[in-house]
């Protein structure tokens, strides 16, 4: 009986430890497109069960449009070398970005490839009182684009 009790406790401990490790990485960035168009980007990284590297999903918006109906959903691809390609859902634009400790730099490219704009994003501390706002905006945007 004691062995069964210890085994159950061990399984509960492992389960709780695994859940703690699965906590998503939440990242907030603010910056500009072409040095004059203010934008905000929110990324959520969840560890890939195969290799532990974060898999990202994200949203961004023009700062005057923080309404959750105005966020653009991003499909994020990462090559493990701090280089990212983020495609706006509906292919209304593509971000090709290089990450550094300070944030991201790179380009926004229109779908026809004729317009290229410089992007600069700086990493910001995610205030605890705003975390729920950004997580809600991400979920709402994801379902707005993917709900049948």
DSSP file (Angstrom, degrees, kcal/mol; ACC not computed):
  #  RESIDUE AA STRUCTURE BP1 BP2  ACC     N-H-->O    O-->H-N    N-H-->O    O-->H-N    TCO  KAPPA ALPHA  PHI   PSI    X-CA   Y-CA   Z-CA
    1    1 A X     >        0   0    0      0, 0.0     4,-1.9     0, 0.0     5,-0.1   0.000 360.0 360.0 360.0 -40.3    0.0    0.0    0.0
    2    2 A X  H  >  +     0   0    0      1,-0.2     4,-2.5     2,-0.2     5,-0.2   0.869 360.0  53.8 -66.2 -36.4    2.8    2.4    0.8
    3    3 A X  H  > S+     0   0    0      2,-0.2     4,-2.4     1,-0.2    -1,-0.2   0.908 108.2  49.4 -65.2 -41.3    4.5    1.7   -2.5
    4    4 A X  H  > S+     0   0    0      2,-0.2     4,-2.3     1,-0.2    -2,-0.2   0.913 111.5  49.4 -63.8 -42.8    1.3    2.5   -4.4
    5    5 A X  H  X S+     0   0    0     -4,-1.9     4,-2.3     2,-0.2    -2,-0.2   0.910 112.2  47.7 -61.7 -44.7    1.0    5.8   -2.5
    6    6 A X  H  X S+     0   0    0     -4,-2.5     4,-2.5     2,-0.2    -2,-0.2   0.893 110.7  51.9 -64.7 -40.2    4.6    6.7   -3.2
    7    7 A X  H  X S+     0   0    0     -4,-2.4     4,-2.4     2,-0.2    -2,-0.2   0.910 109.8  48.9 -63.6 -41.9    4.1    5.9   -6.9
    8    8 A X  H  X S+     0   0    0     -4,-2.3     4,-2.4     2,-0.2    -2,-0.2   0.923 111.7  49.2 -64.3 -43.6    1.1    8.1   -7.1
    9    9 A X  H  X S+     0   0    0     -4,-2.3     4,-2.5     1,-0.2    -2,-0.2   0.906 110.4  51.2 -60.9 -41.3    2.9   11.0   -5.4
   10   10 A X  H  X S+     0   0    0     -4,-2.5     4,-2.5     2,-0.2    -2,-0.2   0.917 110.2  48.9 -62.8 -43.4    5.8   10.5   -7.8
   11   11 A X  H  X S+     0   0    0     -4,-2.4     4,-2.4     1,-0.2    -1,-0.2   0.904 111.4  49.8 -63.6 -41.0    3.5   10.7  -10.8
   12   12 A X  H  X S+     0   0    0     -4,-2.4     4,-2.6     2,-0.2    -2,-0.2   0.913 111.0  49.7 -62.7 -42.2    1.8   13.8   -9.5
   13   13 A X  H  X S+     0   0    0     -4,-2.5     4,-2.5     2,-0.2    -2,-0.2   0.929 112.2  46.7 -62.0 -46.6    5.2   15.4   -8.9
   14   14 A X  H  X S+     0   0    0     -4,-2.5     4,-2.5     2,-0.2    -1,-0.2   0.896 112.3  51.4 -63.1 -40.3    6.4   14.6  -12.4
   15   15 A X  H  X S+     0   0    0     -4,-2.4     4,-2.2     2,-0.2    -2,-0.2   0.923 112.1  45.5 -63.4 -44.7    3.1   15.9  -13.8
   16   16 A X  H  X S+     0   0    0     -4,-2.6     4,-2.1     2,-0.2    -2,-0.2   0.893 113.0  50.4 -65.9 -39.6    3.3   19.2  -12.0
   17   17 A X  H  X S+     0   0    0     -4,-2.5     4,-1.8     2,-0.2    -2,-0.2   0.906 110.2  50.1 -65.2 -41.4    7.0   19.6  -13.0
   18   18 A X  H  X S+     0   0    0     -4,-2.5     4,-1.2     1,-0.2    -2,-0.2   0.912 110.1  50.3 -63.0 -43.2    6.1   19.0  -16.6
   19   19 A X  H  < S+     0   0    0     -4,-2.2     3,-0.3     1,-0.2    -1,-0.2   0.889 108.3  52.7 -62.7 -38.8    3.3   21.5  -16.5
   20   20 A X  H >< S+     0   0    0     -4,-2.1     3,-1.0     1,-0.2    -1,-0.2   0.876 108.8  50.1 -64.3 -36.3    5.6   24.1  -15.0
   21   21 A X  H 3< S+     0   0    0     -4,-1.8    -1,-0.2     1,-0.2    26,-0.2   0.744 102.6  62.0 -72.9 -22.6    8.1   23.5  -17.8
   22   22 A X  T 3< S+     0   0    0     -4,-1.2    -1,-0.2    -3,-0.3    -2,-0.2   0.412  71.0 130.0 -84.3   2.3    5.4   24.0  -20.4
   23   23 A X    <   -     0   0    0     -3,-1.0    24,-0.2    -4,-0.2    -3,-0.0  -0.372  64.3-114.1 -58.3 127.8    4.7   27.5  -19.3
   24   24 A X        -     0   0    0     22,-0.1     2,-0.6    -2,-0.1    22,-0.2  -0.278  16.8-120.9 -68.2 150.6    4.7   29.6  -22.5
   25   25 A X  E     -A   45   0A   0     20,-3.4    20,-3.1    -3,-0.1     2,-0.5  -0.826  29.6-158.9 -87.6 120.2    7.3   32.3  -23.2
   26   26 A X  E     -A   44   0A   0     -2,-0.6     2,-0.4    18,-0.2    18,-0.2  -0.911  11.4-176.9-109.8 124.5    5.5   35.6  -23.6
   27   27 A X  E     -A   43   0A   0     16,-2.8    16,-2.6    -2,-0.5     2,-0.4  -0.967   9.9-165.1-127.7 134.7    7.3   38.4  -25.5
   28   28 A X  E     +AB  42 124A   0     96,-0.7    96,-3.1    -2,-0.4     2,-0.4  -0.965  10.2 179.0-120.4 134.3    6.3   42.0  -26.2
   29   29 A X  E     -AB  41 123A   0     12,-2.8    12,-2.9    -2,-0.4     2,-0.3  -0.982   7.2-172.7-132.8 144.0    7.9   44.2  -28.8
   30   30 A X  E     +AB  40 122A   0     92,-2.1    92,-3.6    -2,-0.4     2,-0.3  -0.964  29.0 109.7-130.2 153.6    7.3   47.8  -29.9
   31   31 A X  E     -AB  39 121A   0      8,-2.2     8,-2.4    -2,-0.3     2,-0.3  -0.924  50.7 -73.1 177.3-151.0    8.8   49.7  -32.7
   32   32 A X  E     -AB  38 120A   0     88,-2.3    88,-2.4    -2,-0.3     2,-0.5  -0.957  13.9-139.8-140.2 153.4    8.4   51.2  -36.1
   33   33 A X  E >> S-AB  37 119A   0      4,-2.0     4,-2.0    -2,-0.3     3,-1.5  -0.979 100.1  -4.0-108.8 127.2    8.0   50.4  -39.8
   34   34 A X  T 34 S-     0   0    0     84,-3.5    -1,-0.1    -2,-0.5    85,-0.1   0.722 120.4 -78.6  59.9  24.0    9.9   52.8  -41.9
   35   35 A X  T 34 S+     0   0    0     83,-0.4    -1,-0.3     2,-0.2     3,-0.1   0.515 129.7  59.3  69.9   4.5   10.8   54.7  -38.8
   36   36 A X  T <4 S+     0   0    0     -3,-1.5     2,-0.8     1,-0.2    -2,-0.2   0.536  78.4  79.2-139.9 -14.5    7.4   56.4  -38.6
   37   37 A X  E  < S-A   33   0A   0     -4,-2.0    -4,-2.0    26,-0.0    -2,-0.2  -0.870  72.8-141.9-103.4 105.8    4.6   53.8  -38.4
   38   38 A X  E     +A   32   0A   0     -2,-0.8    25,-1.8    -6,-0.2    26,-0.3  -0.435  25.4 177.9 -71.5 137.2    4.4   52.6  -34.8
   39   39 A X  E     -AC  31  62A   0     -8,-2.4    -8,-2.2    23,-0.3     2,-0.4  -0.946  21.0-151.8-135.9 156.8    3.7   48.9  -34.2
   40   40 A X  E     -AC  30  61A   0     21,-2.5    21,-2.2    -2,-0.3     2,-0.4  -0.996  13.5-168.0-127.0 135.3    3.3   46.5  -31.3
   41   41 A X  E     -AC  29  60A   0    -12,-2.9   -12,-2.8    -2,-0.4     2,-0.4  -0.975   4.5-167.5-125.7 139.1    4.0   42.8  -31.6
   42   42 A X  E     -AC  28  59A   0     17,-2.6    17,-2.2    -2,-0.4     2,-0.4  -0.995   8.7-173.5-126.6 127.2    3.2   40.0  -29.2
   43   43 A X  E     -AC  27  58A   0    -16,-2.6   -16,-2.8    -2,-0.4     2,-0.5  -0.934  11.2-160.4-121.3 143.7    4.7   36.5  -29.5
   44   44 A X  E     -AC  26  57A   0     13,-2.7    13,-1.7    -2,-0.4     2,-0.5  -0.991   9.6-163.8-120.9 124.9    4.0   33.3  -27.5
   45   45 A X  E     -AC  25  56A   0    -20,-3.1   -20,-3.4    -2,-0.5     2,-0.4  -0.938   5.6-174.6-111.8 127.3    6.6   30.6  -27.5
   46   46 A X  E     - C   0  55A   0      9,-2.5     9,-2.8    -2,-0.5   -22,-0.1  -0.973  35.2-104.9-118.7 132.7    5.8   27.0  -26.5
   47   47 A X  E     - C   0  54A   0     -2,-0.4     2,-0.3     7,-0.2     7,-0.2  -0.309  32.0-121.9 -59.1 131.7    8.5   24.4  -26.2
   48   48 A X     >  -     0   0    0      5,-2.6     4,-2.8     1,-0.1     3,-0.1  -0.594  15.2-138.3 -70.7 128.8    8.4   21.9  -29.1
   49   49 A X  T  4 S+     0   0    0     -2,-0.3    -1,-0.1     1,-0.2    -2,-0.1   0.740  98.6  53.2 -64.5 -20.2    8.0   18.4  -27.5
   50   50 A X  T  4 S+     0   0    0      3,-0.1    -1,-0.2     1,-0.1    -3,-0.0   0.901 131.9   1.9 -81.8 -42.0   10.6   17.0  -30.0
   51   51 A X  T  4 S-     0   0    0      2,-0.2    -2,-0.2    -3,-0.1     3,-0.1   0.449  87.6-119.9-129.5  -1.4   13.5   19.3  -29.4
   52   52 A X     <  +     0   0    0     -4,-2.8    -3,-0.1     1,-0.3     2,-0.1   0.290  67.5 134.5  80.5 -12.9   12.6   21.8  -26.7
   53   53 A X        -     0   0    0     -6,-0.2    -5,-2.6     1,-0.1    -1,-0.3  -0.438  65.1 -99.7 -67.4 143.1   13.0   24.8  -29.0
   54   54 A X  E     -C   47   0A   0     -7,-0.2     2,-0.5    -3,-0.1    -7,-0.2  -0.388  26.4-150.9 -66.5 139.9   10.2   27.3  -28.8
   55   55 A X  E     -C   46   0A   0     -9,-2.8    -9,-2.5    -2,-0.1     2,-0.3  -0.959  24.3-149.7-105.0 127.9    7.5   27.2  -31.4
   56   56 A X  E     +C   45   0A   0     -2,-0.5    20,-0.6   -11,-0.2     2,-0.3  -0.701  24.5 176.5-105.6 150.3    6.1   30.7  -31.8
   57   57 A X  E     +CD  44  75A   0    -13,-1.7   -13,-2.7    -2,-0.3     2,-0.3  -0.961  22.7 166.5-137.6 154.1    2.8   32.2  -32.8
   58   58 A X  E     -CD  43  74A   0     16,-1.3    16,-3.0    -2,-0.3     2,-0.3  -0.953  28.0-146.9-160.3 174.9    2.1   35.9  -32.8
   59   59 A X  E     -CD  42  73A   0    -17,-2.2   -17,-2.6    -2,-0.3     2,-0.3  -0.963  12.9-172.6-143.4 156.3    0.1   39.0  -33.6
   60   60 A X  E     +CD  41  72A   0     12,-1.8    12,-3.0    -2,-0.3     2,-0.3  -0.989   3.9 178.4-150.3 161.1    0.9   42.6  -34.4
   61   61 A X  E     -C   40   0A   0    -21,-2.2   -21,-2.5    -2,-0.3     2,-0.4  -0.972  39.4 -93.2-153.0 161.4   -0.9   45.8  -34.9
   62   62 A X  E >   -C   39   0A   0     -2,-0.3     3,-3.2     8,-0.3   -23,-0.3  -0.687  46.2-118.2 -77.8 136.6   -0.5   49.5  -35.6
   63   63 A X  G >  S+     0   0    0    -25,-1.8     3,-0.6    -2,-0.4   -24,-0.1   0.718 112.3  59.2 -56.5 -26.2   -0.3   51.2  -32.2
   64   64 A X  G 3  S+     0   0    0    -26,-0.3    -1,-0.3     1,-0.2     3,-0.1   0.513 103.4  57.6 -79.0  -1.4   -3.4   53.3  -32.9
   65   65 A X  G <   +     0   0    0     -3,-3.2    -1,-0.2     1,-0.1     5,-0.2  -0.378  54.5 142.0-125.3  53.6   -5.4   50.1  -33.3
   66   66 A X    <   +     0   0    0     -3,-0.6    -1,-0.1    -5,-0.1     2,-0.1   0.506  37.4 120.0 -74.1  -1.7   -4.9   48.2  -30.0
   67   67 A X  S >  S-     0   0    0      1,-0.1     3,-2.4    -3,-0.1     4,-0.4  -0.431  75.7-125.1 -58.5 133.7   -8.5   47.0  -30.3
   68   68 A X  T 3  S+     0   0    0      1,-0.3     3,-0.4     2,-0.2    -1,-0.1   0.661 107.9  64.8 -64.2 -14.0   -8.4   43.2  -30.5
   69   69 A X  T 3  S+     0   0    0      1,-0.2    -1,-0.3    75,-0.0    -3,-0.1   0.614  99.0  54.9 -78.1 -11.9  -10.4   43.3  -33.8
   70   70 A X  S <  S+     0   0    0     -3,-2.4    -8,-0.3    -5,-0.2    -1,-0.2   0.493  78.5 113.0-102.3  -5.5   -7.4   45.1  -35.5
   71   71 A X        -     0   0    0     -3,-0.4     2,-0.5    -4,-0.4   -10,-0.2  -0.383  60.1-136.3 -69.9 146.7   -4.6   42.7  -34.7
   72   72 A X  E     -D   60   0A   0    -12,-3.0   -12,-1.8    -2,-0.1     2,-0.3  -0.895  17.6-127.8-102.8 131.9   -3.0   40.8  -37.6
   73   73 A X  E     -D   59   0A   0     -2,-0.5    16,-2.7   -14,-0.2     2,-0.4  -0.620  23.2-153.9 -81.5 135.4   -2.2   37.1  -37.1
   74   74 A X  E     -DE  58  88A   0    -16,-3.0   -16,-1.3    -2,-0.3     2,-0.6  -0.923  12.8-150.1-113.9 133.0    1.3   35.9  -37.8
   75   75 A X  E     -DE  57  87A   0     12,-2.6    12,-2.4    -2,-0.4     2,-0.5  -0.914  29.0-153.7 -93.4 121.7    2.5   32.5  -38.8
   76   76 A X  E     - E   0  86A   0     -2,-0.6     2,-0.4   -20,-0.6   -20,-0.2  -0.854  18.2-177.4-109.7 128.1    6.0   32.4  -37.4
   77   77 A X  E     - E   0  85A   0      8,-2.6     8,-2.4    -2,-0.5     2,-0.4  -0.981   6.6-171.4-122.4 137.9    8.9   30.2  -38.7
   78   78 A X  E     - E   0  84A   0     -2,-0.4     6,-0.2     6,-0.2    -2,-0.0  -0.985  18.1-159.4-133.6 135.0   12.3   30.2  -37.0
   79   79 A X        -     0   0    0      4,-1.8     5,-0.1    -2,-0.4    -1,-0.1   0.382  46.7-109.7 -99.4   5.6   15.5   28.6  -38.2
   80   80 A X  S    S+     0   0    0      3,-0.3     4,-0.1     1,-0.0    -2,-0.0   0.475 103.4  89.0  83.0   0.7   17.3   28.4  -34.9
   81   81 A X  S    S-     0   0    0      2,-0.3     3,-0.1     0, 0.0    18,-0.1  -0.099 113.7 -93.6-120.4  32.1   19.8   31.1  -35.9
   82   82 A X  S    S+     0   0    0      1,-0.2    17,-3.2    16,-0.1     2,-0.4   0.742  90.3 126.1  60.6  26.0   17.8   34.1  -34.6
   83   83 A X  E     - F   0  98A   0     15,-0.2    -4,-1.8     2,-0.0     2,-0.4  -0.961  38.0-173.7-115.7 133.0   16.2   34.5  -38.1
   84   84 A X  E     -EF  78  97A   0     13,-3.0    13,-2.5    -2,-0.4     2,-0.5  -0.937  20.2-161.6-128.9 145.6   12.5   34.6  -38.4
   85   85 A X  E     -EF  77  96A   0     -8,-2.4    -8,-2.6    -2,-0.4     2,-0.5  -0.997  15.3-173.1-122.0 123.6    9.9   34.8  -41.2
   86   86 A X  E     -EF  76  95A   0      9,-2.9     9,-3.2    -2,-0.5     2,-0.5  -0.971   4.9-162.6-122.4 118.2    6.5   35.9  -40.1
   87   87 A X  E     -EF  75  94A   0    -12,-2.4   -12,-2.6    -2,-0.5     2,-0.2  -0.873  18.7-128.3-105.5 126.6    3.7   35.8  -42.6
   88   88 A X  E >   -E   74   0A   0      5,-2.6     3,-2.1    -2,-0.5     5,-0.4  -0.521  37.8-100.9 -68.9 135.6    0.5   37.8  -42.1
   89   89 A X  T 3  S+     0   0    0    -16,-2.7     3,-0.3     1,-0.3   -16,-0.1  -0.347 115.3  29.4 -58.0 134.7   -2.6   35.6  -42.4
   90   90 A X  T 3  S-     0   0    0      1,-0.2    -1,-0.3     2,-0.1    -2,-0.1   0.467 121.5 -97.8  88.0   3.0   -4.1   36.1  -45.8
   91   91 A X  S <  S+     0   0    0     -3,-2.1    -2,-0.2     2,-0.1    -1,-0.2   0.920  76.0 147.3  47.0  55.9   -0.6   36.9  -47.0
   92   92 A X  S    S-     0   0    0      1,-0.3    19,-0.3    -4,-0.3     2,-0.3   0.463  72.4 -16.3 -93.0  -2.1   -1.0   40.7  -46.8
   93   93 A X        -     0   0    0     -5,-0.4    -5,-2.6    17,-0.2     2,-0.4  -0.893  59.3-132.5 173.6 161.5    2.7   41.0  -45.9
   94   94 A X  E     -FG  87 109A   0     15,-2.1    15,-3.0    -2,-0.3     2,-0.5  -0.997  10.3-152.9-132.8 134.1    5.8   39.2  -44.8
   95   95 A X  E     -FG  86 108A   0     -9,-3.2    -9,-2.9    -2,-0.4     2,-0.6  -0.931   6.1-169.7-105.2 127.2    8.2   40.1  -42.1
   96   96 A X  E     +FG  85 107A   0     11,-2.8    11,-2.3    -2,-0.5     2,-0.3  -0.964  24.3 176.4-115.4 111.8   11.8   38.9  -42.4
   97   97 A X  E     -FG  84 106A   0    -13,-2.5   -13,-3.0    -2,-0.6     2,-0.5  -0.887  32.1-150.7-128.5 147.5   13.5   39.6  -39.1
   98   98 A X  E     -FG  83 105A   0      7,-3.1     7,-1.9    -2,-0.3     2,-0.3  -0.967  26.0-141.8-110.8 126.5   16.9   39.1  -37.4
   99   99 A X  E     + G   0 104A   0    -17,-3.2     2,-0.2    -2,-0.5     5,-0.2  -0.708  24.9 167.9 -93.5 142.1   16.6   38.8  -33.6
  100  100 A X        -     0   0    0      3,-3.2     3,-0.2    -2,-0.3   -18,-0.0  -0.758  54.7 -88.5-131.8-178.8   19.1   40.3  -31.2
  101  101 A X  S    S+     0   0    0     -2,-0.2    22,-0.1     1,-0.2     3,-0.1   0.825 128.1  49.8 -63.0 -30.1   19.1   40.9  -27.4
  102  102 A X  S    S-     0   0    0      1,-0.2    21,-3.3    20,-0.1     2,-0.3   0.782 123.3 -90.3 -80.0 -28.1   17.5   44.3  -28.0
  103  103 A X  E     - H   0 122A   0     19,-0.3    -3,-3.2    -3,-0.2     2,-0.3  -0.945  60.3 -35.2 157.5-136.3   14.7   43.1  -30.3
  104  104 A X  E     -GH  99 121A   0     17,-2.2    17,-2.9    -2,-0.3     2,-0.3  -0.932  37.3-176.7-126.8 148.2   14.3   42.6  -34.1
  105  105 A X  E     +GH  98 120A   0     -7,-1.9    -7,-3.1    -2,-0.3     2,-0.3  -0.980  36.5  87.0-135.7 151.9   15.5   44.3  -37.2
  106  106 A X  E     -GH  97 119A   0     13,-2.0    13,-2.6    -2,-0.3     2,-0.3  -0.965  63.6 -51.0 163.3-143.4   14.6   43.5  -40.8
  107  107 A X  E     -GH  96 118A   0    -11,-2.3   -11,-2.8    -2,-0.3     2,-0.5  -0.963  19.2-146.0-137.3 147.5   12.0   44.1  -43.5
  108  108 A X  E     -GH  95 117A   0      9,-2.9     9,-2.8    -2,-0.3     2,-0.4  -0.956  27.1-164.5-104.6 131.7    8.3   44.1  -44.2
  109  109 A X  E     -GH  94 116A   0    -15,-3.0   -15,-2.1    -2,-0.5     7,-0.2  -0.968  16.0-126.8-123.4 132.1    7.6   43.0  -47.8
  110  110 A X    >   -     0   0    0      5,-2.5     3,-1.8    -2,-0.4   -17,-0.2  -0.311  33.1-105.5 -69.4 159.3    4.3   43.4  -49.6
  111  111 A X  T 3  S+     0   0    0    -19,-0.3    -1,-0.1     1,-0.3   -18,-0.1   0.809 122.3  50.5 -58.8 -30.9    2.8   40.3  -51.2
  112  112 A X  T 3  S-     0   0    0      1,-0.0    -1,-0.3     3,-0.0    -2,-0.0   0.531 108.3-126.9 -85.2  -4.0    3.8   41.5  -54.7
  113  113 A X  S <  S+     0   0    0     -3,-1.8    -2,-0.1     2,-0.2    -1,-0.0   0.491  82.6 107.9  76.7   2.9    7.4   42.1  -53.5
  114  114 A X        +     0   0    0      1,-0.1     2,-0.5    -5,-0.0    -1,-0.1   0.726  68.6  57.7 -87.2 -22.1    7.4   45.6  -54.8
  115  115 A X        +     0   0    0      2,-0.0    -5,-2.5    -5,-0.0     2,-0.4  -0.945  60.7 176.3-114.8 123.8    7.2   47.4  -51.5
  116  116 A X  E     - H   0 109A   0     -2,-0.5     2,-0.4    -7,-0.2    -7,-0.2  -0.994   5.9-174.5-126.7 127.2    9.9   46.8  -48.9
  117  117 A X  E     - H   0 108A   0     -9,-2.8    -9,-2.9    -2,-0.4     2,-0.2  -0.953  27.4-113.4-125.2 142.8    9.9   48.7  -45.6
  118  118 A X  E     - H   0 107A   0     -2,-0.4   -84,-3.5   -11,-0.2     2,-0.4  -0.493  30.4-158.0 -72.4 138.4   12.5   48.7  -42.8
  119  119 A X  E     +BH  33 106A   0    -13,-2.6   -13,-2.0   -86,-0.2     2,-0.4  -0.975  13.7 178.2-122.0 132.8   11.3   47.2  -39.4
  120  120 A X  E     +BH  32 105A   0    -88,-2.4   -88,-2.3    -2,-0.4     2,-0.4  -0.983   5.9 177.4-132.8 122.4   12.8   47.9  -36.0
  121  121 A X  E     -BH  31 104A   0    -17,-2.9   -17,-2.2    -2,-0.4     2,-0.4  -0.987  12.8-155.6-127.4 135.2   11.3   46.3  -32.9
  122  122 A X  E     -BH  30 103A   0    -92,-3.6   -92,-2.1    -2,-0.4   -19,-0.3  -0.910  25.0-114.4-111.7 135.7   12.6   46.7  -29.3
  123  123 A X  E     -B   29   0A   0    -21,-3.3     2,-0.3    -2,-0.4   -94,-0.2  -0.454  35.8-165.7 -67.8 134.8   11.9   44.1  -26.6
  124  124 A X  E     -B   28   0A   0    -96,-3.1   -96,-0.7    -2,-0.2     2,-0.3  -0.893  27.4-104.0-120.8 151.0    9.7   45.5  -23.8
  125  125 A X        -     0   0    0     -2,-0.3     2,-0.9   -98,-0.1   -98,-0.1  -0.589  36.2-127.7 -69.3 131.3    9.0   44.2  -20.4
  126  126 A X        -     0   0    0     -2,-0.3     5,-0.1  -100,-0.2    -1,-0.1  -0.743  24.5-131.4 -84.4 108.5    5.5   42.7  -20.4
  127  127 A X    >>  -     0   0    0     -2,-0.9     3,-2.0     1,-0.1     4,-0.9  -0.352  10.0-129.6 -61.5 137.5    3.7   44.4  -17.5
  128  128 A X  G >4 S+     0   0    0      1,-0.3     3,-0.5     2,-0.2     4,-0.5   0.850 108.8  55.9 -56.3 -35.9    1.9   41.8  -15.3
  129  129 A X  G 34 S+     0   0    0      1,-0.2    -1,-0.3     2,-0.1     4,-0.2   0.562 111.0  44.5 -77.3  -5.4   -1.3   43.8  -15.4
  130  130 A X  G <> S+     0   0    0     -3,-2.0     4,-2.0     2,-0.1     5,-0.2   0.482  86.2  90.6-110.7  -7.9   -1.2   43.7  -19.3
  131  131 A X  H <X S+     0   0    0     -4,-0.9     4,-2.5    -3,-0.5     5,-0.2   0.918  88.5  48.6 -57.5 -46.7   -0.4   40.0  -19.8
  132  132 A X  H  > S+     0   0    0     -4,-0.5     4,-2.5     1,-0.2    -1,-0.2   0.878 108.0  56.1 -62.5 -37.6   -4.0   38.9  -19.8
  133  133 A X  H  > S+     0   0    0      2,-0.2     4,-2.2     1,-0.2    -1,-0.2   0.938 112.0  41.3 -58.2 -49.0   -4.8   41.7  -22.4
  134  134 A X  H  X S+     0   0    0     -4,-2.0     4,-2.3     2,-0.2    -2,-0.2   0.886 114.4  50.7 -70.6 -39.4   -2.2   40.4  -24.8
  135  135 A X  H  X S+     0   0    0     -4,-2.5     4,-2.4    -5,-0.2    -1,-0.2   0.908 112.2  48.4 -63.8 -40.3   -3.0   36.7  -24.3
  136  136 A X  H  X S+     0   0    0     -4,-2.5     4,-3.0    -5,-0.2     5,-0.2   0.910 110.1  51.4 -64.3 -42.8   -6.7   37.5  -24.9
  137  137 A X  H  X S+     0   0    0     -4,-2.2     4,-2.5    -5,-0.2    -2,-0.2   0.902 110.7  49.2 -61.7 -40.7   -5.8   39.5  -28.1
  138  138 A X  H  X S+     0   0    0     -4,-2.3     4,-2.7     2,-0.2    -2,-0.2   0.946 114.5  43.8 -63.4 -49.2   -3.7   36.5  -29.4
  139  139 A X  H  X S+     0   0    0     -4,-2.4     4,-2.4     2,-0.2     5,-0.2   0.930 115.0  48.8 -62.8 -45.3   -6.5   34.0  -28.7
  140  140 A X  H  X S+     0   0    0     -4,-3.0     4,-2.3     1,-0.2    -1,-0.2   0.920 113.7  46.4 -60.8 -44.4   -9.2   36.2  -30.1
  141  141 A X  H  X S+     0   0    0     -4,-2.5     4,-1.9    -5,-0.2     5,-0.2   0.911 110.5  53.1 -65.8 -42.6   -7.1   36.9  -33.3
  142  142 A X  H  X S+     0   0    0     -4,-2.7     4,-1.6     1,-0.2    -2,-0.2   0.937 114.6  41.1 -57.4 -47.7   -6.3   33.3  -33.7
  143  143 A X  H  X S+     0   0    0     -4,-2.4     4,-1.7     1,-0.2    -1,-0.2   0.824 108.6  60.2 -73.2 -30.5  -10.0   32.3  -33.6
  144  144 A X  H  < S+     0   0    0     -4,-2.3    -1,-0.2    -5,-0.2    -2,-0.2   0.887 115.4  35.1 -62.1 -37.5  -11.1   35.3  -35.7
  145  145 A X  H  < S+     0   0    0     -4,-1.9    -2,-0.2    -5,-0.1    -1,-0.2   0.724 127.9  36.1 -86.9 -22.9   -8.9   34.0  -38.5
  146  146 A X  H  < S+     0   0    0     -4,-1.6     2,-0.3    -5,-0.2    -2,-0.2   0.383  83.4 112.0-117.0   3.6   -9.4   30.2  -38.0
  147  147 A X     <        0   0    0     -4,-1.7    -4,-0.0     1,-0.1     0, 0.0  -0.629 360.0 360.0 -81.8 134.9  -13.0   29.8  -36.8
  148  148 A X              0   0    0     -2,-0.3    -1,-0.1     0, 0.0    -5,-0.0   0.494 360.0 360.0 -69.3 360.0  -15.2   28.0  -39.3
